[in-house]
Amino acid sequence: MEPIKGLHHVTAVARDPQRNVDFYRNVLGQRLVKRTVNFDSPDTYHFYFADETGTPGSVLTFFAWPSMKRGVHGNGETNAVAYNVPTGSFGFWQEHLKQNGITPDAIEKRFDQDVLSFSDPDGMRVELIASASKPIAQFWEEGPIPEEYALSGFHSVTLWLDEVKPTADLLINQMGYQATGQEGSRHRFIGDANTMGNIVDIVHRPGKMQAGFGAGSIHHIAFRVPNDEKQLGYRSLLSEAGFQVTPVMDRSYFHSIYFRERGDVLFEIATDTPGFLIDEPADSLGEALKLPEWLEKNRKQIEQSIAPLTLNAIEKVK
Ligand code: ZN
């Protein structure tokens, strides 16, 4: 099998949809590239935040469930998502986050890179990792953040697990990742290509409490494959290795299969095709509520059951 090159998207849970959009779009400067509903629960929003065009490896999505209780961080989940930011941008981010009510943690070193971590308004862990390499993500010109400081796609995700080996075996033997080092309890695995989101870190936490799912939890992480054929290849390979893999599901913008890895984290494999431009033009991405064809007949009901959403004017940050 062709090795996995990195992440496609990460999906998490928020409570207040307006607060979620205001934070990721207006504060962090991620473009809302798609506004839709949870296909399995169409009375709730599903937002996609990404670079200018929704490049795989930059896509953070949220289900907004206003009545959801807050999650508890623990083992068996993806604990954090990390973005690339340019070196020299931490002063800007510390100040900008504080002005928006978020106090970041002290800067730490991780595998020779500086990391600035904070919790989003729902308690989800977000990390900014200073990277000297040239950005691959497409800068959002209309966004609030100057290009010299802007987030540039995913750097990595961090899984919190009771045991390292079963998940490491999956990453290495089935998915084509390589173990590249260990720093304390953190084990690093790197995907086959030098692209956005090609790193998975496992933090080994033997005997620690299991996570409780809720708002601020990362629901699943999706790895990318170029097309349907490669996805079916992975479906057979993972099934043969004993994983319970779902049938292919049509998520409009990509096709998905899901399975739980041995440490209980939900993994997805998603196709790069057809992408976010399939149902609206690049210049108006995210502005209208998009529904798949089979939900269009319920549009009126759906629009009445979800809270109205305002795309607040972007204030350019200096
Ligand atoms: Zn997904």
Boltz pocket constraint, residues with backbone or C-beta under 6 A from the ligand:
constraints:
  - pocket:
      binder: B
      contacts: [[A, 9], [A, 11], [A, 220], [A, 221], [A, 222], [A, 256], [A, 268]]
      max_distance: 6.0
